[in-house]
Amino acid sequence: VQAVEPDLSSVPVHLPAACGWYDPRTGKAYRGGQTIDKPVPIDGQPHIMIRIGAVIPTAPHLHRLSTALFEQVDFEIYPCIPEEETIFYHYEDDGHTEISLGRYDQFRFELGSGHVIVTREKQGVHKAKDMRTHRLLLPNGFKFLLNQKNEYFYDPQGPELDIPLKLFVQGEWELN
């Protein structure tokens, strides 16, 4: 939605009905299938809505792209609402070899309303020289039961992922 009118303070935004939606600026969650009035302050920050059940990979310390094996990858995890599940796949390669040669790592993320399961389905990248980290991040109001925090770190090439990593999540969406 473009907000280009002078003195515009909000815009109507229709949220598709297939799922719930989360506003990271306000921390509010909404049922799909409705139109909300979204404030649009001009502060240079993006105005986005995130599908509940999404997994969004980011590389927070990346300044330039010289490899596809990043020192740290953050996965923003937006747990599902009850009775729903989501599956997301993440691929990593060294940035030089061809994926067709099978030299890539494949991770499967399964989200439910009370759990996240991370499975390394394929390990085809040679071990990186430097320590690499994946960090799972939950929105405010959610935490991993294992460490009572909203973040969890693991080594994507370590033995921790030799079997699926199942993390239980505490928290619940309050849908508006």
C-alpha positions in Angstrom: 0.0 0.0 0.0 1.4 3.3 -1.0 0.8 6.1 1.5 1.6 9.2 -0.6 -1.2 11.6 0.3 -0.3 14.7 2.2 -1.2 14.6 5.9 -2.1 10.9 5.7 -1.9 9.2 9.1 -3.4 5.7 8.3 -4.4 3.5 5.4 -6.9 0.7 5.1 -5.1 -2.7 4.6 -7.0 -5.9 3.7 -5.6 -9.0 5.3 -6.2 -12.2 3.2 -8.4 -14.8 5.0 -6.2 -17.9 4.6 -4.1 -17.1 7.8 -3.4 -14.7 10.7 -1.2 -11.7 10.4 1.3 -10.0 12.7 2.3 -6.3 12.7 5.9 -6.2 14.0 5.7 -2.4 14.6 2.8 -2.7 17.1 3.2 -6.3 18.2 -0.5 -7.0 17.4 -1.8 -10.1 15.7 -4.9 -10.1 13.5 -7.3 -12.6 12.0 -7.3 -12.8 8.3 -10.3 -11.8 6.2 -10.7 -8.3 7.5 -9.6 -4.8 6.7 -7.7 -2.9 9.3 -6.7 0.8 9.6 -2.9 0.8 9.6 -1.1 3.8 11.0 1.6 5.1 8.7 4.0 7.4 10.5 6.7 8.8 8.3 9.7 7.6 10.3 11.7 5.8 7.6 10.8 2.3 9.0 9.1 -0.3 6.8 5.4 -1.0 7.2 4.9 -4.7 6.8 2.5 -7.4 7.9 3.9 -10.9 8.5 2.0 -14.1 7.9 1.6 -16.1 11.2 3.4 -19.3 10.6 6.2 -17.7 8.6 10.0 -18.3 8.8 12.1 -15.4 7.6 15.8 -15.9 7.3 18.1 -12.9 7.6 21.8 -12.3 7.8 22.2 -9.5 10.4 26.0 -9.1 10.1 26.3 -9.3 6.3 27.9 -6.3 4.8 28.7 -7.7 1.4 28.0 -10.9 -0.4 31.1 -13.0 -0.9 29.8 -16.4 0.0 26.4 -18.1 0.7 27.7 -19.6 4.0 27.1 -16.7 6.4 28.7 -16.4 9.8 25.3 -16.1 11.3 21.8 -16.6 10.0 18.8 -15.5 12.0 15.5 -17.2 11.4 12.6 -15.1 12.6 10.0 -17.7 13.6 6.3 -16.7 13.8 4.6 -19.7 15.5 1.4 -21.1 14.0 -2.0 -20.6 15.5 -3.6 -23.8 17.0 -4.5 -26.5 14.5 -2.2 -25.2 11.8 1.3 -26.2 10.7 3.9 -24.7 8.3 6.9 -26.2 6.6 9.8 -24.1 5.3 13.0 -25.1 3.5 16.3 -23.3 3.7 19.2 -24.0 1.4 22.8 -23.0 1.9 25.8 -23.5 -0.5 29.3 -22.2 -0.6 28.6 -19.7 -3.4 31.0 -21.3 -5.8 29.9 -24.9 -6.6 26.7 -25.8 -8.5 23.7 -26.9 -6.6 23.2 -29.5 -9.3 26.3 -31.3 -8.0 24.5 -31.8 -4.7 26.9 -29.5 -2.7 24.4 -27.7 -0.5 22.8 -28.1 2.9 19.1 -28.3 3.2 17.2 -27.5 6.4 13.5 -28.2 7.0 11.6 -26.1 9.6 8.3 -27.4 10.8 6.2 -25.0 12.8 3.2 -25.8 14.9 1.4 -23.8 17.6 3.7 -25.2 20.3 6.8 -26.4 18.6 9.6 -25.8 16.1 11.4 -28.8 14.6 14.6 -28.2 12.6 15.9 -31.0 10.5 19.1 -31.0 8.5 17.8 -33.1 5.5 21.0 -32.8 3.4 24.6 -32.0 4.3 26.6 -31.4 1.1 28.7 -28.4 2.0 32.2 -29.0 3.2 32.6 -27.8 6.8 33.3 -24.0 6.9 36.6 -22.9 8.4 35.0 -20.5 10.8 32.2 -21.3 13.4 28.8 -20.6 12.0 25.6 -20.1 13.9 21.9 -20.3 13.3 19.7 -18.3 15.7 16.0 -18.9 16.0 14.1 -15.8 17.1 10.5 -15.7 18.4 8.4 -12.5 18.7 7.7 -10.8 22.0 5.3 -12.9 24.1 6.9 -16.3 23.0 9.8 -18.2 24.4 11.5 -21.6 24.0 10.9 -23.8 27.0 14.4 -25.3 26.8 16.1 -22.0 27.8 13.2 -19.7 28.7 14.3 -17.1 26.1 12.9 -15.9 22.8 16.1 -17.0 21.0 18.0 -20.3 20.5 21.4 -20.8 18.9 22.8 -23.9 17.3 25.6 -24.9 14.9 24.1 -25.8 11.5 27.0 -28.2 10.8 27.2 -29.7 14.3 26.0 -33.0 15.7 23.0 -31.3 17.3 21.2 -31.7 14.0 22.1 -35.3 13.3 18.6 -36.0 14.6 15.7 -33.5 14.3 16.0 -30.7 16.8 12.5 -30.3 18.5 12.0 -27.1 20.5 8.8 -26.5 22.4 7.5 -23.0 22.4 5.4 -21.3 25.0 3.1 -18.4 24.0 -0.1 -17.8 22.2 -1.3 -15.2 19.7 -4.0 -12.9 20.8 -5.8 -12.3 17.6 -7.7 -9.0 17.1 
